[in-house]
């Protein structure tokens, strides 16, 4: 997990010192579906015979070349973690306001506030289109859906993304427990990142 969101990297780096250069923790500022992409890339480069040092260097240099957008269906869990005040959560619940959050460079930031999950899905798709034209212009990219809770909702979200980006193969993954415990049920997320295989 990105050091901007968790202390797990620092813990892994401290423990790796006991293994005298045989374990290489990587802080590439990613989480969830973008981190999954990094793991697949590490394996790909290992299969090509790249050294651990070369793989670490690539992953750390490429780590910031990704974005995550996330919409939560309930603010209850963000309220419990202290990321949203009880008053703010109450107002958003009454007005059906859904925050769209963004992770770039390992930091979680508010991106937009919209009314309803349908509007949040639209806002995320528009953000992806903008990223594709600007941050990822002239790059081969991958877009990967994520969700918490009902797999059917995850599949509906994947289908929405596939319709918006028909030239890409959109895959999906459930959010990990370490993330879903903060988002609650019904969260929808997506990662956009460079794709070395396309």
N, C-alpha and C positions, 0 to 999 in steps of 0.2 A: 504494500500500500504506500502511496505517496507520503513523503515525510511531512507534507503540508496538511495532511488529514489525520495522521496517526503516528504514534511513536514506534510502530513496528519495525521501520527501517533501522532506526538507531539501535534497537534491541538486537536485530539480526546482525548489524555491523559489529557490535560489541562481542556477540557470541562467535562470529566468524573468525575473530583473532585467535581463538583456541585451535583453529584448524590449519594454521600455518600455510595460508595461500591456496588451500584446496576448496574454499567456499567463497563465493563472490556475491554479496548482496548488491543489488542495483537500485539506486534511487532515480527512477526515470519519471517521477511526478505523475504516475498514472494509477488508475483504479478501475475495477469492474471490467467492462468489455474492452477498454483500451489496454488495460493491463494484460488481459487474455491475449490480445494481439502481440504484445511484447514477448510473452512466454512462447508463443508459436514462432516468432522470429528468432528467439534465442535457440530454439531447437533446430530450426532451419539452418542457421549459421553453424551450429555444432555439427550437424550432419554434413556440412560442406567442409568440415575440418578446421574451422576458425578456432583460434585460441580463446580461452576464457577472457583474457584481457581485451582482445579485439571485440568480442561480443558485448562486454560491459561498456566499452567505449561507444559502440554503435547505439546501444539502448539508452545510454545517458544523453548522447547528442540528439537522438531522435525523440526522446521522451516528451518534449514540449510540443511536438508536432501532432497534437490531437486536441479534441474538445469533447466534453460530455455535456449533454443537456438532460435535465431531470425535472419532471413535474410530479408533485405529490398530491395524492387524493385527500389526505387528511393532514392537518397540522399538529395532531395530538402528540406524535413522537418527536417532532422538532421542538415542540413546547417543553416536553419532558427533559430533553437534552439541553435546554436553555438557549437554543438557536433562535427561538421565537418567543416573545413574551406572551403570557397568558391573555393579556388584553388584545394583542395583535392577532393571536390565534382565534379568539372569540369573534372579533370583527370580521376576519376573513371567512370564518365558518358561516356566519349569518349572511354575508354578501356573496357566498359561493366563490370567493377569490382563491385561485390556485397559483401559487408561486412557481415560476419556471426558474430553476437554478442552473448555474453553469460552473463547470470545473475546467479550468485551463491553468496549466502550470502548477497543479496540485492544490489550488485554492478553490474553496466553495464560495461562490458569490451569487447574489440575486441577479437574474437576467431580466425578467419581466414579471408582471402580475396581471393575470387575466381572469375572466369569469368563466368557470367551468372547465372540465377536463378536455372537452372537444376543442375549445379555444386554445388550451395549452398545447394540445397536439399540433394544431395549426401553427402556433408560434414556434414550436421546436422545428417543424419542417422548414419554415421560412428561415430560421437561424442556420440550419444545415445548408440550405441553398446559398445563403450569403457567404458562409464559410467556404463553400466549394468554389465560389467565384473569386474570393479574396485570399484567405489564408492558404487554401489548397489549390489555387489556380495552377494549371499545367502539371498537376500531380495525379498519379493514380491513387485512388482513395478506396477505403472500405467504410461502410456504415453498418453498424451492428446494433440491433434493438435489445432493450433490457426491460424487465418488468418485475413487479412483486405480486405474489398472490396467484390468482386464477390464470392458468395457462391459456385459456381461451381469450382473455383480455390481452395477454402477450401476443397471441397469434393475430388478433385484430390489429394491434399496433404494428406488428411486422408487416401486415398487408397494406396498411396505410402508407408506411414508409416505402414499400415496394412499388406502390402505385405512383408515389412522388418521384422515385428514382428508378425508372424501369430498366436503365442500362446497367444497374448494379444488382448483385445477388445479396439481398438483405437476409442475414441470419439473426437469430435471437438467443438470449440466455436469460435465465432467471437471475435477479439480483442476488448477490451472496447474502447470507444471514447478517454479516457484519455491516452491510449497507441497509438491508431491509428493516433491521431493527430501528433504524433512524427515520426511514421513510414511511413505514407502515404499509398496509395492504393497498393495492391499486396504483402504486407508483409506476410511471412510465419513463424510461430513459433511453438514451441513444448515444453512441460514440461515433465520432468521425475521425479518421486517422489515415495516414499514408499507408498504402498497401503495396508491399514489395513484390507480390506475386502476380498482380494484374498486368 
